Amino acid sequence: MSNPAQQLNPPCPKCHCKSTTKRGKRRNRLRTLQLFQCTECLHRFTAEPGKNRTYPLKLILDAISNFNLGYSITDTRSILRRRFHVDVPDRTINSWLTTYRSVSTYARLRAVGKKLFDPRSIILSRFFEHRQVYRFQVHHAKLELSLRSFIHRHLSPLREYLAAVQRDFPHHLFQNTAERSSTFPAQLHPAISHKENHATRLAHLVLPTSPNNKKRHETLQRFMLVNDSVTVAVEVPVFLTTEDIHYYRSRGFDLDFESDVITGHIDFLQIRNGHIHILDYKPDARKETHAHVQLTIYALALARRTSLPLKFFKCGWFDEKGYFDFFPLQRVYTRRNQRWKVGSKEMENARGQAPTTYLREESSMICL
């Protein structure tokens, strides 16, 4: 029988054996790292994030985030000194920005964003008590720059909705009387594709810096909101009412569920490739069985609140190993005795034009 303490130790990175033991500690001028040894190949290693670096990964990512908020390198250095009580040379911060340029894609928009918003006001943050406390955040610069683009101009009603959440919003709907989309028992089975993308790479990099499992969402949300080029908001509240369901049904949508109010919070809201992307981080995403229902309800709700056609929405969930996405319209809009096909190739060849359809019946365009 294995030692229970061993089950908490990380596996060997060399031979992947799960039988490892603690073997001393390694110290540098900033921290002390626990060392482990594999009982099979005798390889010694440390499983701490940022191993083999003088500075911890959390400090490095914090420096990148502060710079992308619009602070200068000198200001970033001062912030790190206050937060971590360590003085990092300017050249070291510059080297981090170069090393992690591929994961901080907002860097190419930073100069323009800095002209639009001050570093202290570039992200709006509000706390809402919806059964539990949610931190709603909007990146003003990314939202503005995205919607200025010709390919995204048709999505401008999203700006009004995100502004309305802050000032005139029915927060009372999110109390105990409402059903939660994360557990709502609807039957929806869209065609789902599996891939890897930038979100999975960011999750793999950032999540090891989370202090505990409860902080995983918050840690990843903050980094993506500040540093990628497409995440415009996190923890966005949405709701779907009986009237909304009847509205969709009257227009030919196949919704086989009823509820007075269904509520939820979108983990990540992105604008890219002519669509609004609704994303959810799910630990062990491959085994997830309900995410497509939850995300479809999010899309239906946000489409109604913004008065945007559902064809402009795409949904997905992900973890460090995989990304699964689908078009919600394909599942909830069907017609008997008619042949439909996805017009994705037309969208790919649009070359900057605003999308007009995702469903086609022979040669006629259907706008929903």
N, C-alpha and C positions, 0 to 999 in steps of 0.2 A: 504494500500500500504506500502510495507516494506521500511525502511530507506535505501537509497543508500549506506550509510556508512557501514551498517551492511553487505552488500553483499561482502565487502572486508575483513571482519573478518573471521577467520578460524572456522569451525564447532566444536561443542563440542566433545572432544574425549571420553566422558563418555556415552552420550545418542545420539550423532550424530545429534543433533539439529543444524540447520543452523542459528538460531537466537541468536547471541552472541553480547556482547557489551564490550568495553574497560573498565577495572576496575583497574586503578592504574598501578604501575610499581614495579618491584623487582630488587634490586641492589645486586651485589656481587663485589668482588674486581677487576674484569676484565671488567664487562659490565653491562648494564642496560637492563632488559627484560620487554617487554610489557605484561601485564596481561589481560586476557579476562574472562568474566563470561557468563555462559549460562542462558538465560532468562527462561528456562524450569526447569532444575534441580538445578540451581544456582551454578554449579560446576565452580571453578576458575582454570584457566590453562594458560600456556604460549605455544605458537606454534613455538617458536624459535628452530632451529636445536640445538641439544645438551642440551635440557632442563634438569633441575635437575643436571647439571654438573657444576663444578667450571669453567672448561675451555670450550670454544666454540668448536663445532664439527669440524669446519674448521681447527682450530689449531691442534686438535687431528689427523685428517687425514693427515695434512701436516707433522706432526712428523713421522707418519707411512711411508709416501712416501719417506721422506728424508732418513730414516733408510734403506728402501729397495733399494734405489739408491746405497747404499754401504757405507754411512757415519756411523761413530761410534755413540754411544749414546751421547758421549761428544760433538761431532761435531754437531749432531742433536740439542742438547740443545743450542748451540751457534747460529745456524741458526734461531731457534725459537726466541731467544732473539733479534736478529737483525730485524726479520720480524714483530713480534708481540709485542716487548718491554715488554716481561714477561719472568721471569726465572723459568723454569719448572724443578723440581727435577728429577734426573736420575731414581729414583724408580717409579715415576709417568709415565715417558715414557715407562719404562719396563712393567708397568701394562697395558698400552694402547696396546702394542705389543701383550701381552697375550690375552687381551679381544677381539681384532680384528684379531686374527690369522686366523679365518675361512674365512675372506674376503681378506686377503693379502696372497694368495697362493704362490706368488713368494718367500716368506720367506724361503721356503725349498730349493730354488735354489740360494739364495742370496750369500752364501759363495763361491760357484763355480763361479757365475757371477762376483763377486768382484775380483777374481783372473784373470779374462779375461779382464775386463775393469775398468778403474778409474771411480768413481762416476760422475765426470764432463764430461766424454766422453761416458758413457754407453748408452745414448740416443742421437741420431743425430736429429737435428731439422733444417728445411729449410722452408722459406716463399716463396710461389709462388703466383704471381698475375694472377689468372685465372678468369677473370671477377671480382672476389672479391679475397681477400687475404685468402689463405689456408695455414695452418701450417702442413706440412708433417713431421712426426716423425717416427723414427725406433728405437726399443730397440735392440741394438746390441747383448747383452748377451742372451736374450731369443731367438732371431733368430738363433744364433749360436748353443745354447744348444738344441733347438728343432730339427734342421736339422742334428745334430749329432746322434740323436736317430734312431735306425734301422727302426722303423715304419714310420719315416718321411724322410728318406734319399732320397726317390724318388722325394721329393718336392724341392730339392736343386736349381732348376732353379729360384725359387722365390728370392733367395739371389741376383742373378745377375740382376734381374729386379729392385729390390729396390735400388741397387747400381747405375743402369743406370739412374733412376729418378733424381739422384743428379748431374749427370755430362753430360749425352748425351741423352736428351729427347726433343721431339717436343712440347715444351710449346706453340708454336704459334697455335696449333690445338685447344687450350682451349679458344680462343677468341670468339667474337660474332658470327662468321660464323658457329660455331659448334652447333649441337643440344644437349640439356642436357638430360641425361638418366632419370632424376627425373621427366621429363614431356613428355617423348617420348611416342607417342600413339600406342604402339604395343599391340597385343592381345596374352597374354600368361597366361595360367591357370594351374600351376602345383599343385600337391597334397600337401597341406600344413598341418602341424601338429602344435598343440598348446600345450605349456608346460611352466613350470617355470624352470629356471636354474640360474647359478651363475650370469649371466649378469643382470637379473631382480633384484636380491638381491643387487648387487652393485649399480644399478640405484636408488633403494629405499633408500639406505644409503647416496649416494653421492650428488644426485641432490638437496636436500634441502640446501646444502652449496653454490650453484651457486648464484652469486650476482644478476643475472637477467635472463630472459628467453633466451636472445641472447647468454649467456655464458653456457647454459646447455650442449651442445655438447662438448665444450672445457673442461669444468670441469670434465665431465664423461670420456672423452678420456684420459685426463692426468692421472687420478687415475687408470684406467684400464691398461694403458700402463705401469705404474710403478709397480703396485701391484698385478695384477693377473698373472698367470703362462703361459698364452697362447696368449695374445694379443701382436703381434710383431710389428705392425705398425698402424698408424692412418692417415686419410686424404690422402690416396694413390691415385694418379691420374691414370686413365685408359681411353682408347679410343678404339672405334670400327669403322673400315672404311668399305667402300663398298667392297674392296678386301677381307676383313675378312668375311663379310657376304657371298660373293660368294664362298669362301673357304669352309665354313661350309655347304652350300647348295650342293656343289659338292660331299660331303661325306655323304649325306643323311639326313642332319638336316632340320627341318621344321621351317624356319624363314620367316614369312609373313610380313616383313617390309623392307624398303629401306631408306638409308640415306648416304650422303657423309661421314660425321664424326659424331659420337655420343660420347660425353665425360661425365665424371663424376668423383667423388671422393669417395672412399670407406671410410666410417666412421671408421670401425674397421676391421683389418685383423688379423685372428687368425690361429694358427696351432695346431690342436688337433685331436686325434683319426684317424690318417692317412689321414686327409683331410685339405685343406685350407678352412677356414670358412670366409665368407664375411658377415659382420653384419652392420646394420644401426639402429641407435636410432630414433624411431618415436614416438612423443607424441601421446597418445591415439592410441596405436598400433592396438587394436582390430578393430577399424573403418577404418584402412588403406586399400585402394583399389588399389593402384598403386605400392606398394613396391616390389611385386614379379616381375613386369616388370623391374623396375630399377635394382634390384639385379641380375636378369638373364642376363641383358646386362653387368653388372659388371663382372659376371663370364665368359661370352663369351669373353669379352675383355681381362681379365687377363689370361685366358687360352691361347689365341692367343699370347699375349705378352711374355709369359713364355714357350710356346710350350708344355704345359702340357695338358693331356687329361681332358676333362670336367668332367669325372667321379670322379676326385679327389677334386671337389669343392662342397661345401654345402653353402646355403644362409639362412639368417634369419634377422628378424627385431624384435625389442623389446621395451618395456618401463618398468616402475616400476611394472606393474601388469601382464605382459605376454610376452611370447617369441614364435615367429612363424617361423618355418623353413621348408625348402624343398630342394630337389635335382634338380638343374636346368636341368640336363641331361634328366630326365624323361619326361619333357614337350617338349623339342626342338628336341629330337631324336625319331622318330617314323617310322615304316615300315608297309606298307599295307600287309594284309593277313598273318601277323606273330604275334605270341603270345609272349609277353614279360612279364617278372616278375622281381621284384627287388631282387637282391641277397644280401640283407643286413645281413641275418643270416650267410651266409658264411663269411662275413666280421667280424661279431662279434666273430666267432669261430676261426679267423685267429691266435689269440694269438701272436701278435707281428710281423706277416708277413706282408710285403707290399701288399696293395690291388691290385687285378688284374682285377676286373670287378665290375660293378654295374648293368649291364643288362645281362640277360641270355635268349637264345632262346633254349628251351629244354635243351640239355646237352652241347651245344657249347658255348664257351666264346667269347664275343665280346669286344675288347679293342678299345676305342674311345679316 
